[in-house]
Amino acid sequence: MRPATILQKLRQAINAYLTSSDEKSKGQILFYMNLFLLGALIPFIFATAVIQQLYGALAGLLFVDLIIGFGLLLARKSKVHLATHLLLLSMVLAITSTAFYGQGLHDVVITGLPMIVALAGLLHGQNGTLLAALYGTISVLWIYFGEQNGWILTTHPTSTWSKPTILSLFIWATAFLMYLATDSLKQSLDTMRLNALALKKANQDLEDYAAILEKRAQHLLAGAEVARAATSILEPKELAQQVVDMVCQRFGLYYVGLFLVDKSGKWAVLHAATGEAGQQMLKSGHRLRIGSTSMIGWCIANRKARIALDVGKEAVRFNNPLLPLTRSELALPLITHGEVIGALGIQSDKEAAFTEEDIVSFQAMANQLANAIYNARLYNQLQQELKQRRRAEREIRKLNQELEKRVEERTRELQAANQRLTELSRMKDEFLANVSHELRTPITSIMLYHSLIERKPSQASMYLDSLKRETSRLAHLIEDLLYLSRLEQERVIFKPEKVDLNQLVSDYVNDRTPLAQKRNLTIKLEVTPSLPLAYADVQMIGQVASILLTNAMNYTSPNGQILVRTDVLKTASQQWVGFSVEDNGMGLSEEDRQHIFERFYRGTAGRASAAPGTGLGLAIAKEIMDKHKGWIDVYSEGPGKGARFSVWLPIAE
């Protein structure tokens, strides 16, 4: 190492030594100072001794080198106190040896003794100054003693007591001045050390505060990310999961879970969690009772944050086997609009991972999360209400359409009913008129014959037959009216059964054959073999057959023919079985066919032929067929071309 470099290191070492309070640092400083002596001063003094052929001083210098080397070793071992004494002693010995074998008290190296005193004051304080002064005084006296005894070969005259006395006084004066300066320097150094300690503490506080600010900045950044997530995610479950993942990753946590209070208010249910353990708890429906000894349950019940710095010693922590590495835990209530809606559980695998300052930052983030969840819930609720409202509007529109349709249908029905009522009113008026007319005729005849019998009792027998005939006609008319009324009011007992129409029609044709022969009429019967059975009331269908046969005989001229036939009719929906009565008599006009089944309507042929009848037979037949869910129709090519009446009934199953 070059001397300039060693000197620079020495100057830096002395400055550092004066301001340092660390023994290890001082040991390093003394190492460089001893190295300076060993590498710079001692070689210089050694060279001087060689030039001046002071071979005796060389042995002393070698001894001094050994002491310096030992001082280097002590400096390396941080033995500062002993190393400083050896340093001072080695310097004094080096000067003493050089002067002893040189020019004695007149040697220039003697001037180094006050410098050693000054150096001792710097290195060892006030006590070092006094000790170095003592070393210097002993060195001066030893050299003077050597001069007096002739041990030192010098060209200068032997010194008197004035020389060592002046040197000693100079050394002690230097020591006194250094003593005073060292005291002031010590106070300055103490003040400097205190300032250094204060500065170090301030730097440490500043670093701690910077760390706190950095952590709070991270919390604020996480809170900002939570706020951004809240504005972009409106699904509560998705929002909760993204937030717990974000917090866990940003702060390097072991586990983060979000609990929400259920509808009963008794349980905190896990809604979002991190890691495989969190997913397992979510699948199992993990929940904690509110107010229990768990961290989450406690913080929700008390509306306060709860921190556990050592979960092994914290009694309120819920022991979860799925999270065995948890060492610190923090539970934060989620409060929004004055209501606790849940809690945020934060866990770390490090002990004392959270501080009271962390609670403030995390709680601010938890409050933002609570507001976000509340807003997401409110948004979903509004969406559901909007969907329900839209669904209700669609239902209302549909109901309105159906109502309008029903109103239209009902209106048409009412219009039809009104028309029907009008028609019925007309028919009632016609019916009353017809009934009045039909009743008036036999009653008038009865009154007439009764009057004739009273005036001419002798001719009573002649009038009794006419009176009997009119009375019978009146009785038939009243009976038909009563039967028709009972049919309409469903007071006639309806007993449907399986009926063989071939047999029924044959019986009625056989009964009417003698009467037809008396009127010179022919009745022919054609039956369909294997005719299906009809489902009908035998008495009622027999009455229909009787009405049709009676009308056919009444409106067919002598030598006429009546054809009765049974048949089967197939329609798109089902099969029907029935019979028809066809004649070649007076026939029907188009107008007669439209009104033929109305009550008291006898048609042109009935009025022209004066055939007996009440005009109610076909009306009764139609009512009977309606009751059987069948029908009756009429066909005629026109007046004088006959008519055919057909009856159709459902087939019996």
C-alpha positions in Angstrom: 0.0 0.0 0.0 1.4 3.5 -0.9 2.3 5.9 1.9 -0.2 8.6 0.5 -2.9 6.0 0.7 -2.0 5.0 4.2 -1.9 8.6 5.3 -5.3 9.3 3.8 -6.6 6.2 5.6 -5.1 7.4 8.9 -6.7 10.8 8.6 -10.1 9.2 7.8 -9.6 6.8 10.7 -8.9 9.5 13.3 -12.0 11.4 12.2 -14.1 8.3 12.4 -12.5 7.3 15.7 -13.5 10.6 17.3 -17.2 10.3 16.2 -17.6 6.5 16.6 -19.0 4.8 19.7 -18.8 1.2 18.4 -15.8 -0.8 19.7 -15.6 -2.8 16.5 -15.4 0.4 14.4 -12.7 1.8 16.8 -10.8 -1.5 16.5 -10.7 -1.1 12.7 -9.6 2.5 13.1 -6.7 1.6 15.4 -5.8 -1.2 13.0 -5.1 1.4 10.3 -3.3 3.7 12.8 -1.0 0.9 13.8 -0.6 0.0 10.2 0.4 3.6 9.5 3.1 3.4 12.2 4.3 0.0 11.0 4.2 1.0 7.4 5.3 4.7 7.4 6.8 6.2 10.6 8.7 3.1 11.8 10.4 2.5 8.4 11.3 6.2 8.3 12.8 6.1 11.8 14.5 2.8 10.9 16.0 4.4 7.8 17.3 7.3 9.9 18.9 4.9 12.4 20.7 3.1 9.5 21.9 6.3 7.9 23.3 7.5 11.3 24.6 4.0 12.0 22.6 3.8 15.2 22.6 0.0 15.2 21.5 -0.1 18.8 18.3 1.7 17.9 17.5 -0.9 15.4 17.0 -3.6 18.1 14.7 -1.2 19.9 12.8 -0.5 16.7 12.4 -4.2 16.1 10.9 -4.5 19.6 8.6 -1.6 18.9 7.5 -3.4 15.6 6.6 -6.4 17.7 4.5 -4.3 20.0 2.8 -2.6 17.0 2.1 -6.0 15.4 0.6 -7.1 18.6 -1.5 -3.9 18.6 -2.7 -4.8 15.1 -3.8 -8.2 16.3 -5.7 -6.5 19.3 -7.3 -4.0 16.9 -8.5 -6.8 14.8 -10.0 -8.4 17.9 -11.7 -5.1 18.8 -9.6 -4.8 22.0 -9.7 -1.0 21.7 -8.5 0.0 25.2 -5.4 -2.2 25.3 -4.6 -1.5 21.6 -4.6 2.3 22.2 -2.1 1.9 25.1 0.1 -0.3 23.1 -0.1 2.2 20.2 1.0 5.1 22.5 3.7 2.9 24.2 5.1 1.8 20.9 5.4 5.4 19.6 7.1 6.5 22.9 9.4 3.5 22.7 10.2 4.3 19.0 11.1 7.9 19.8 13.1 6.9 23.0 15.1 4.3 21.2 15.9 6.6 18.3 17.0 9.5 20.6 18.8 7.1 23.0 21.0 5.9 20.2 21.0 9.2 18.4 21.6 12.7 19.6 19.9 12.3 23.0 17.7 15.1 24.1 19.1 17.1 21.2 17.6 14.7 18.7 14.8 16.0 16.5 12.6 13.0 17.3 12.2 14.3 20.9 9.8 16.8 19.4 7.5 13.9 18.7 6.7 13.4 22.4 4.3 16.4 22.7 2.7 15.1 19.5 2.2 11.7 21.1 0.6 13.5 24.1 -1.8 15.3 21.7 -2.5 12.1 19.9 -3.1 10.3 23.2 -5.7 13.0 24.1 -7.5 12.4 20.9 -7.4 8.6 21.1 -7.7 8.0 24.8 -9.3 11.2 26.3 -8.0 13.0 29.4 -6.6 10.0 31.1 -4.7 9.1 27.9 -3.2 12.6 27.8 -1.9 12.3 31.4 -0.6 8.8 30.7 1.2 9.9 27.5 2.7 12.8 29.4 3.9 10.4 32.1 5.4 8.1 29.3 7.1 11.2 27.7 8.6 12.4 31.1 10.0 8.9 31.8 11.4 8.8 28.2 13.1 12.3 28.7 14.5 11.3 32.1 15.7 7.9 30.8 17.5 9.7 27.9 19.0 12.3 30.3 20.1 9.5 32.6 21.8 7.8 29.5 23.5 11.1 28.7 24.8 11.5 32.2 26.1 8.0 32.3 27.8 8.1 28.9 25.5 5.6 27.3 24.6 8.1 24.6 27.4 9.1 22.2 26.4 12.6 21.1 28.3 15.5 19.6 26.4 18.0 21.8 27.6 18.8 25.3 26.0 16.9 28.1 22.7 18.3 29.0 22.0 19.9 32.3 18.9 19.7 34.3 17.5 22.6 32.5 17.1 20.7 29.2 15.0 17.7 30.6 13.1 20.1 32.8 12.1 22.3 29.9 11.2 19.3 27.8 9.2 17.8 30.7 7.4 21.1 31.3 6.7 21.4 27.6 5.3 17.9 27.6 3.1 18.6 30.6 2.1 22.0 29.2 1.0 20.2 26.1 -0.8 17.6 28.2 -2.5 20.4 30.2 -3.6 22.1 27.1 -4.8 18.8 25.6 -6.5 18.0 28.8 -8.5 21.2 28.6 -9.0 20.7 24.8 -10.0 17.1 25.3 -12.6 18.0 27.9 -14.2 20.5 25.4 -13.7 17.9 22.7 -15.3 15.3 24.8 -18.3 17.5 25.4 -18.5 18.2 21.7 -18.1 14.5 21.0 -20.8 13.6 23.5 -23.0 16.2 21.9 -22.1 14.9 18.5 -22.8 11.3 19.6 -26.1 12.4 21.0 -26.9 14.2 17.8 -25.8 11.2 15.9 -28.0 9.0 17.9 -30.9 11.4 17.6 -30.2 11.6 13.9 -30.1 7.8 13.6 -33.3 7.5 15.6 -34.9 10.2 13.4 -33.7 8.3 10.3 -35.1 5.1 11.7 -38.4 6.8 12.5 -38.4 8.3 9.1 -37.8 4.8 7.6 -40.5 3.4 9.7 -42.9 6.2 8.8 -42.0 5.7 5.1 -42.7 2.0 5.5 -46.1 2.9 7.1 -46.8 5.4 4.3 -45.9 2.8 1.7 -48.1 0.2 3.4 -50.9 2.8 3.6 -50.3 3.7 0.0 -50.7 0.0 -0.9 -53.9 -0.1 1.2 -55.2 3.1 -0.6 -54.2 1.6 -3.9 -56.0 -1.6 -3.0 -59.0 0.4 -1.9 -59.0 2.3 -5.2 -58.9 -1.1 -7.1 -61.8 -2.2 -4.9 -63.7 1.0 -5.9 -62.9 0.4 -9.6 -64.0 -3.2 -9.3 -67.2 -2.0 -7.6 -68.0 0.3 -10.5 -67.4 -2.3 -13.1 -68.8 -5.4 -11.4 -72.4 -5.4 -10.3 -72.7 -9.1 -9.3 -72.1 -9.4 -5.5 -70.6 -12.9 -5.7 -68.2 -12.0 -8.5 -67.3 -8.7 -6.8 -66.5 -10.5 -3.5 -64.3 -13.1 -5.1 -62.3 -10.6 -7.2 -61.7 -8.4 -4.1 -60.5 -11.2 -1.9 -58.1 -12.4 -4.6 -56.9 -8.9 -5.1 -56.2 -8.3 -1.4 -54.5 -11.6 -1.0 -52.1 -11.1 -3.9 -51.3 -7.5 -3.3 -50.4 -7.9 0.4 -48.9 -11.4 0.1 -51.4 -12.9 2.6 -52.0 -16.5 3.4 -55.8 -16.4 3.2 -58.6 -13.9 2.7 -62.3 -14.8 3.2 -65.5 -12.7 3.0 -68.5 -13.6 5.1 -72.0 -12.2 4.8 -74.8 -12.2 7.3 -77.7 -14.6 6.3 -81.4 -13.6 6.4 -81.8 -15.1 9.9 -79.1 -12.8 11.3 -77.6 -15.7 13.3 -74.9 -16.9 10.9 -72.0 -15.4 8.9 -71.8 -17.4 5.7 -68.6 -17.6 3.6 -69.3 -16.1 0.2 -65.8 -15.7 -1.3 -62.4 -17.1 -0.3 -58.9 -17.6 -1.7 -56.9 -20.8 -2.3 -57.9 -24.4 -2.3 -58.9 -24.3 1.3 -61.2 -21.4 0.6 -62.8 -23.4 -2.3 -63.3 -26.4 -0.1 -65.0 -24.3 2.6 -67.2 -22.6 -0.1 -68.3 -26.0 -1.3 -69.1 -27.2 2.2 -71.2 -24.1 3.0 -68.8 -22.9 5.7 -70.5 -20.6 8.2 -69.8 -19.2 11.7 -72.3 -18.3 14.4 -72.5 -14.5 15.1 -71.3 -13.7 18.6 -69.4 -16.9 19.0 -65.7 -17.3 20.0 -64.6 -17.0 16.3 -62.8 -13.9 15.1 -65.5 -13.3 12.5 -68.4 -13.9 14.8 -67.0 -11.6 17.5 -66.3 -8.7 15.2 -69.8 -8.8 13.6 -71.5 -9.0 17.0 -69.3 -6.2 18.5 -69.1 -4.1 15.2 -65.3 -3.8 15.9 -62.1 -5.0 14.2 -60.3 -7.8 16.0 -56.6 -8.6 15.7 -54.8 -11.7 16.8 -51.0 -11.3 16.6 -50.4 -14.9 17.7 -53.2 -17.2 16.9 -51.8 -20.0 19.0 -52.4 -17.8 22.1 -55.5 -16.0 21.0 -58.5 -17.7 22.5 -61.2 -16.1 20.3 -59.8 -17.5 17.0 -61.7 -20.2 15.3 -59.4 -23.2 14.9 -59.6 -24.2 11.2 -57.8 -27.4 10.2 -57.8 -26.3 6.6 -55.6 -23.3 7.4 -52.8 -24.8 9.6 -50.2 -22.2 8.7 -52.1 -19.2 10.1 -50.1 -17.2 12.6 -51.8 -13.8 12.6 -55.4 -12.9 11.9 -57.4 -9.8 11.4 -61.2 -9.6 11.3 -62.9 -6.5 9.9 -66.6 -5.8 10.1 -68.3 -4.7 6.8 -70.5 -1.8 7.8 -72.6 0.2 5.4 -75.5 2.6 6.1 -75.2 1.8 9.8 -75.7 -2.0 9.3 -73.2 -4.8 9.6 -73.6 -6.9 6.5 -70.6 -9.2 7.1 -66.9 -9.4 7.8 -63.6 -9.7 6.0 -61.1 -12.3 7.5 -57.4 -11.7 6.7 -54.8 -14.3 7.7 -51.0 -14.3 7.5 -48.5 -17.1 8.0 -46.2 -14.7 10.0 -46.6 -13.8 13.6 -47.4 -10.1 14.5 -48.0 -9.4 10.8 -50.6 -6.7 11.5 -50.5 -3.5 13.5 -53.1 -1.1 14.9 -52.3 1.2 11.9 -53.2 -1.7 9.6 -56.6 -1.9 11.1 -57.3 1.7 10.0 -56.2 1.2 6.5 -57.8 -2.2 6.1 -61.0 -1.0 7.7 -61.2 1.9 5.2 -60.9 -0.7 2.4 -63.5 -2.9 4.1 -65.9 0.0 4.3 -65.5 0.6 0.6 -66.1 -3.1 0.0 -69.2 -3.0 2.1 -70.6 0.0 0.2 -69.8 -1.8 -3.1 -71.6 -5.0 -2.0 -74.6 -2.9 -0.8 -74.7 -1.1 -4.1 -74.4 -4.3 -6.0 -77.2 -5.9 -4.0 -79.3 -2.8 -4.5 -78.6 -2.9 -8.2 -79.6 -6.6 -8.4 -82.7 -5.9 -6.4 -83.6 -3.1 -8.7 -82.9 -5.4 -11.7 -85.1 -8.1 -10.2 -87.9 -5.6 -9.5 -87.5 -4.2 -13.1 -87.7 -7.8 -14.5 -90.8 -8.5 -12.3 -92.3 -5.2 -13.4 -91.6 -6.0 -17.0 -93.0 -9.5 -16.5 -96.0 -7.9 -14.8 -96.4 -5.5 -17.7 -96.3 -8.3 -20.2 -98.8 -10.2 -18.1 -101.0 -7.1 -17.9 -100.7 -6.6 -21.7 -101.5 -10.2 -22.2 -104.4 -10.0 -19.8 -105.6 -6.8 -21.5 -105.4 -8.5 -24.8 -107.3 -11.5 -23.5 -109.7 -9.2 -21.8 -110.2 -7.3 -24.9 -110.7 -10.6 -26.8 -113.1 -11.8 -24.2 -114.9 -8.5 -24.2 -115.2 -8.7 -28.0 -116.3 -12.3 -27.7 -118.7 -11.5 -24.9 -119.9 -8.5 -26.9 -120.5 -10.8 -29.9 -122.2 -13.3 -27.6 -124.3 -10.5 -26.0 -125.1 -9.2 -29.5 -126.0 -12.7 -30.5 -127.9 -13.2 -27.3 -129.7 -9.9 -27.8 -130.5 -11.0 -31.3 -131.6 -14.3 -29.9 -133.7 -12.6 -27.2 -135.2 -10.4 -29.9 -135.9 -13.5 -31.9 -137.3 -15.3 -28.9 -139.4 -12.3 -28.1 -140.7 -12.3 -31.6 -141.2 -16.1 -31.4 -142.9 -15.6 -28.0 -145.2 -13.1 -29.5 -145.9 -15.4 -32.4 -146.2 -18.3 -30.0 -148.7 -16.4 -27.9 -150.6 -15.3 -31.0 -150.5 -18.9 -32.3 -151.5 -20.4 -29.0 -154.3 -17.8 -28.7 -155.4 -18.6 -32.2 -155.1 -22.4 -31.8 -156.9 -22.3 -28.4 -159.5 -19.8 -29.5 -160.7 -22.1 -32.4 -161.6 -25.2 -30.4 -162.9 -23.1 -27.5 -165.1 -21.1 -29.8 -166.4 -24.3 -31.4 -167.1 -25.8 -27.9 -168.9 -22.7 -26.8 -170.9 -22.8 -30.1 -172.0 -26.4 -29.8 -172.7 -25.9 -26.1 -175.0 -23.0 -27.0 -176.7 -25.0 -29.7 -177.3 -27.9 -27.3 -178.9 -25.5 -24.8 -181.2 -24.0 -27.5 -182.0 -27.3 -29.2 -181.8 -30.1 -26.7 -183.5 -32.4 -29.0 -180.6 -32.3 -31.4 -177.9 -32.7 -28.7 -176.8 -36.1 -30.0 -175.9 -34.5 -33.4 -173.7 -31.8 -31.7 -172.1 -34.1 -29.1 -169.8 -35.7 -31.7 -168.5 -32.4 -32.9 -168.1 -31.2 -29.3 -166.2 -34.3 -28.5 -163.9 -33.8 -31.5 -163.1 -30.2 -30.6 -162.5 -31.1 -26.9 -160.1 -33.9 -28.0 -158.3 -31.4 -30.2 -158.0 -28.9 -27.4 -156.7 -31.7 -25.1 -154.0 -32.7 -27.6 -153.0 -29.1 -28.0 -152.6 -28.5 -24.3 -150.8 -31.9 -23.9 -148.3 -31.0 -26.6 -147.6 -27.6 -25.1 -147.1 -29.1 -21.7 -144.7 -31.8 -23.0 -142.7 -29.2 -25.0 -142.4 -27.1 -21.9 -141.2 -30.0 -19.8 -138.6 -30.8 -22.5 -137.2 -27.2 -22.4 -137.1 -27.2 -18.6 -135.5 -30.7 -18.6 -138.3 -32.1 -16.4 -138.8 -35.1 -18.8 -136.8 -38.1 -17.5 -134.1 -39.0 -20.0 -133.1 -42.7 -20.0 -130.6 -43.4 -22.8 -129.7 -46.9 -23.6 -128.7 -49.1 -26.6 -131.4 -49.1 -29.1 -131.9 -51.3 -32.3 -133.4 -48.8 -34.8 -134.2 -51.5 -37.2 -136.5 -53.1 -34.6 -137.9 -49.8 -33.4 -138.8 -48.5 -36.9 -140.2 -51.8 -37.9 -142.6 -51.8 -34.9 -143.9 -48.3 -35.7 -144.3 -49.1 -39.5 -146.2 -52.2 -38.6 -148.5 -50.2 -36.3 -149.2 -47.6 -39.0 -149.7 -50.0 -41.9 -153.5 -50.7 -41.2 -154.2 -46.9 -41.0 -152.2 -46.3 -44.2 -154.1 -49.0 -46.0 -157.4 -47.5 -44.9 -156.2 -44.2 -46.5 -155.0 -46.0 -49.6 -151.3 -45.4 -48.9 -148.4 -47.7 -49.2 -145.6 -47.8 -46.5 -142.3 -49.5 -47.5 -139.5 -50.3 -45.1 -135.8 -50.7 -46.0 -133.4 -51.7 -43.2 -129.7 -51.8 -43.2 -128.4 -55.2 -42.1 -126.0 -55.3 -39.1 -127.0 -51.7 -38.2 -125.0 -50.4 -35.2 -127.0 -49.8 -32.1 -128.0 -46.2 -31.3 -127.6 -44.6 -27.9 -131.1 -43.1 -27.2 -134.2 -43.0 -25.1 -136.6 -45.5 -26.7 -139.8 -43.7 -25.7 -138.6 -40.3 -27.0 -137.2 -41.7 -30.3 -140.4 -43.7 -30.8 -142.3 -40.4 -30.4 -140.1 -38.8 -33.1 -140.8 -41.8 -35.4 -144.6 -41.5 -34.7 -144.6 -37.7 -35.5 -142.7 -38.2 -38.8 -145.0 -41.1 -39.9 -148.2 -39.2 -38.9 -147.1 -36.1 -40.8 -146.1 -38.2 -43.9 -149.6 -39.9 -43.9 -151.4 -36.5 -43.3 -149.6 -34.7 -46.2 -149.5 -37.6 -48.8 -152.4 -37.9 -51.2 -154.2 -41.2 -51.7 -152.3 -43.8 -53.8 -149.2 -42.2 -52.5 -146.1 -44.0 -51.1 -144.1 -43.6 -47.9 -140.5 -45.0 -47.7 -138.9 -45.6 -44.3 -135.2 -46.5 -44.3 -132.4 -47.0 -41.7 -128.8 -46.1 -42.5 -125.3 -45.2 -41.2 -123.6 -41.8 -41.7 -119.9 -41.2 -41.4 -118.6 -37.7 -40.7 -115.0 -36.4 -40.0 -115.4 -36.8 -36.2 -117.5 -39.9 -35.8 -120.2 -42.3 -37.1 -124.0 -41.8 -36.8 -126.9 -44.1 -37.1 -130.5 -43.1 -38.0 -133.6 -43.4 -40.1 -135.5 -41.4 -42.6 -139.2 -41.0 -43.6 -139.7 -40.0 -47.2 -143.0 -39.4 -49.0 -144.1 -38.2 -52.4 -146.8 -35.9 -51.1 -147.2 -32.1 -51.1 -143.6 -31.2 -50.6 -142.1 -28.0 -49.0 -141.1 -24.6 -50.3 -137.8 -22.9 -49.4 -139.5 -20.7 -46.9 -141.3 -23.7 -45.3 -137.9 -25.5 -44.9 -136.6 -22.5 -43.0 -139.5 -22.4 -40.5 -140.7 -25.9 -40.5 -139.4 -26.7 -37.0 -140.8 -23.6 -35.4 -143.8 -23.9 -33.0 -147.3 -23.7 -34.5 -145.8 -23.3 -38.0 -147.8 -25.6 -40.4 -146.6 -24.3 -43.7 -148.4 -23.7 -47.0 -149.3 -27.4 -47.3 -150.8 -27.6 -43.8 -152.9 -24.6 -44.3 -154.1 -25.7 -47.8 -154.8 -29.3 -46.9 -156.6 -28.6 -43.6 -154.8 -31.6 -42.3 -155.3 -32.1 -38.6 -152.5 -31.0 -36.3 -151.2 -28.5 -33.8 -148.0 -27.3 -35.5 -146.0 -28.6 -32.5 -145.0 -32.0 -33.6 -141.7 -31.1 -35.5 -140.8 -28.6 -32.8 -141.1 -31.5 -30.2 -139.1 -33.8 -32.5 -136.3 -31.2 -32.8 -136.2 -30.7 -29.0 -135.9 -34.5 -28.5 -133.0 -34.7 -31.0 -131.2 -31.8 -29.4 -131.5 -33.6 -26.0 -129.8 -36.7 -27.7 -126.9 -34.6 -29.1 -128.2 -35.6 -32.5 -130.1 -33.7 -35.2 -133.0 -33.8 -37.6 -133.0 -32.4 -41.1 -135.5 -32.0 -44.0 -135.0 -32.2 -47.8 -137.5 -31.3 -50.4 -137.2 -30.4 -54.1 -140.2 -28.1 -53.8 -144.0 -28.0 -53.6 -145.7 -31.2 -55.0 -142.4 -33.2 -55.0 -142.6 -34.8 -51.6 -140.2 -34.4 -48.6 -137.7 -36.5 -46.6 -137.1 -36.1 -42.9 -133.9 -37.7 -41.5 -133.0 -38.4 -37.9 -129.3 -39.1 -36.8 -128.2 -40.4 -33.4 -124.8 -41.2 -31.8 -123.7 -44.8 -32.0 -123.6 -46.7 -28.7 -120.1 -47.6 -27.6 
